[in-house]
Amino acid sequence: MTLRVMDVMTRGAQAMAPADSLRRAAQAMDDLNVGALPVCRRSRVVGIVTDRDIVVRAVAQARPADVTTVQDVMTTDVRCCYEDQSLDDAIEAMRRRQVRRLPVLDRQHLLVGIVSLGDIATKGGHAAAAVLLADVSQPCEPDLDHAAVRPAHAPRPPGDPLATPTRR
């Protein structure tokens, strides 16, 4: 028997609204013990926000969590799957996109849950999870064109909280 996404997914995933603050998103992640939340406008997925999005796109840029919105840092190019889709198809989509979770939609395109690597590992078979983990964990090339990237040996600017203290 072929497993479907609905056989392993987590139902009732909490979603954030695009205008919610990052503080609210981070608190929801803490309360739910998750690392990502779908972002919906009227139950339609418009993005996903991860703990990494918050750290890299907000905290590292010194953006205040109370006034920065989820929309400001979320990933908008979100791959979703359908609850009645085969689990193998969802795993293949996760492998291709190198993602650890997919929002799950019904055929009316409304959010009904989320399927994660953990769901696949605990409910979908260990072999599938091991292959998926290996594929989504492949390192990608660093973004060396990004303005915030600097060589590891370069000194940090004065006032940078991560700068090595000067010894006297």
Protein Blocks (a to p, Z undefined) as FASTA:
>chain_A
ZZdfklmmcehiacddfklcfklmmmmmmmnopabdcddeehiafbdcdfklmmmmmmmn
opafklpcfklmmcfbdcdddfkbcfklmmmmmmmnopabdcdddfkopafbdcdfklmm
mmnojklmmmmmmmmmpccdddfkbmkbccfklccdehiakbccddZZ
